Amino acid sequence: MSAGDLAIGDVARRSGLAVSALRFYEANGLISSTRTDGGQRRYRRDVLRRLAVIQAAQQVGFPLAEIAGMLAELPAGRPVSPSEWQRLARSWRPQLDERIRTLERLRDQLDSCVGCGCLSMEKCALANPADRASDLGPGPRFWLRSRSAR
């Protein structure tokens, strides 16, 4: 533990997260702390960057288990180097690109559905004639596949 380590309340204020969220992330292996002789948590300052990455990843829809896996590839016990952060960021690119494509399809198909006016995916002659979506399985099948596949 160094003199520059942060108490849990300091990390909460600096990160904008609740203390309970920090405890949750720690319990799930996303961040780590040391303990003082009195049992108080102390975090290295580089935990703030790790928390920023966690928040960014959650914002774009990565599940915590996946975030934990990504962060597990980073070194523990020392600050992460710029090249290590770059490697992590590059590893996200394919998944982010796919999420962007999915969101664009969703946006485009919502526009056409709202424009149609029927508001029924079961009866819609534009997006789902003869209820063909039922053959594709459960869930929002048209939104999960490209328009060209229809």
C-alpha positions in Angstrom: 0.0 0.0 0.0 1.3 3.5 -0.9 0.5 6.9 0.5 -1.2 7.7 -2.8 -3.8 5.0 -2.5 -7.4 6.0 -2.4 -10.1 5.2 0.1 -13.3 3.7 -1.3 -15.2 7.0 -0.8 -12.5 8.8 -2.8 -12.8 6.3 -5.6 -16.6 6.6 -5.5 -16.4 10.4 -5.8 -13.7 10.4 -8.5 -15.4 7.7 -10.6 -19.0 8.8 -10.1 -19.9 5.3 -9.0 -21.7 4.3 -5.8 -19.6 2.6 -3.1 -21.9 -0.5 -3.5 -20.9 -0.7 -7.2 -17.2 -0.6 -6.3 -17.8 -3.5 -3.8 -19.7 -5.4 -6.5 -17.0 -4.9 -9.1 -14.4 -6.0 -6.6 -16.4 -9.1 -5.5 -16.7 -10.0 -9.2 -12.9 -9.6 -9.9 -13.2 -6.5 -12.1 -11.1 -4.3 -9.6 -9.0 -5.1 -6.6 -8.0 -3.4 -3.4 -5.7 -3.9 -0.4 -6.8 -3.5 3.2 -5.4 -1.3 5.9 -4.7 -2.7 9.4 -8.2 -1.5 10.3 -9.7 -3.4 7.4 -10.5 -0.4 5.2 -10.2 -0.8 1.4 -7.5 1.1 -0.4 -7.3 1.3 -4.2 -4.4 2.2 -6.3 -4.9 5.3 -8.4 -4.9 3.3 -11.7 -8.2 1.8 -10.6 -9.9 5.0 -11.9 -8.8 4.2 -15.4 -10.0 0.6 -15.1 -13.4 1.9 -13.8 -13.7 4.3 -16.7 -13.1 1.3 -19.1 -15.7 -0.7 -17.2 -18.2 2.2 -17.5 -17.5 2.7 -21.2 -17.9 -1.0 -21.9 -21.2 -1.2 -20.0 -22.4 1.9 -21.9 -22.0 0.1 -25.2 -23.6 -3.0 -23.9 -20.8 -5.4 -23.0 -22.0 -7.7 -20.2 -19.9 -7.7 -17.0 -18.7 -11.2 -17.5 -17.3 -10.3 -20.9 -15.7 -7.1 -19.4 -14.1 -9.2 -16.6 -12.6 -11.5 -19.3 -11.2 -8.5 -21.2 -9.7 -7.0 -18.1 -8.3 -10.3 -16.9 -5.9 -10.1 -19.9 -4.4 -6.9 -18.4 -1.6 -7.1 -15.8 -2.5 -7.0 -12.1 -0.5 -5.1 -9.5 0.8 -2.4 -11.8 -0.5 0.4 -14.0 -1.5 -0.7 -17.5 0.8 0.6 -20.2 -0.6 2.7 -23.1 0.2 -0.2 -25.5 -1.7 -2.6 -23.3 -4.8 -0.3 -23.3 -4.5 0.0 -27.1 -4.4 -3.8 -27.5 -7.6 -4.0 -25.3 -9.3 -1.3 -27.3 -8.4 -3.0 -30.6 -9.9 -6.2 -29.3 -13.2 -4.5 -28.8 -13.4 -3.1 -32.4 -15.1 -6.1 -34.1 -17.8 -6.4 -31.4 -18.4 -2.7 -31.4 -18.7 -2.6 -35.2 -21.3 -5.4 -35.0 -23.2 -3.5 -32.3 -23.2 -0.4 -34.5 -24.5 -2.4 -37.5 -27.2 -3.9 -35.3 -28.2 -0.5 -34.0 -28.3 1.0 -37.5 -30.6 -1.9 -38.7 -32.8 -1.3 -35.6 -33.0 2.4 -36.3 -33.8 1.9 -40.0 -36.4 -0.8 -39.4 -38.1 1.2 -36.7 -38.4 4.1 -39.1 -40.1 1.9 -41.7 -42.4 0.2 -39.1 -43.5 3.5 -37.6 -44.0 4.9 -41.1 -46.2 1.9 -42.0 -48.7 2.7 -39.3 -50.0 -0.9 -38.7 -47.8 -1.4 -35.6 -48.2 -5.1 -35.9 -45.2 -7.4 -36.7 -47.7 -10.3 -37.0 -49.8 -8.7 -39.7 -47.4 -6.2 -41.3 -47.4 -6.6 -45.0 -44.3 -4.5 -45.2 -41.9 -6.2 -42.8 -43.6 -9.6 -42.1 -46.1 -10.7 -44.8 -47.8 -13.9 -43.9 -46.2 -13.9 -40.5 -43.0 -15.4 -42.0 -41.0 -14.2 -38.9 -42.6 -17.0 -36.8 -40.5 -19.5 -38.9 -37.3 -17.8 -37.8 -37.6 -18.5 -34.1 -38.2 -16.3 -31.1 -37.1 -12.8 -30.5 -36.7 -9.8 -32.8 -35.4 -11.7 -35.8 -35.7 -8.9 -38.3 -33.7 -6.5 -36.1 -31.0 -9.1 -35.4 -30.2 -9.9 -39.1 -29.3 -7.7 -41.9 -31.9 -6.3 -44.2 -30.3 -8.0 -47.2 -31.0 -11.4 -45.5 -34.7 -10.8 -45.6 
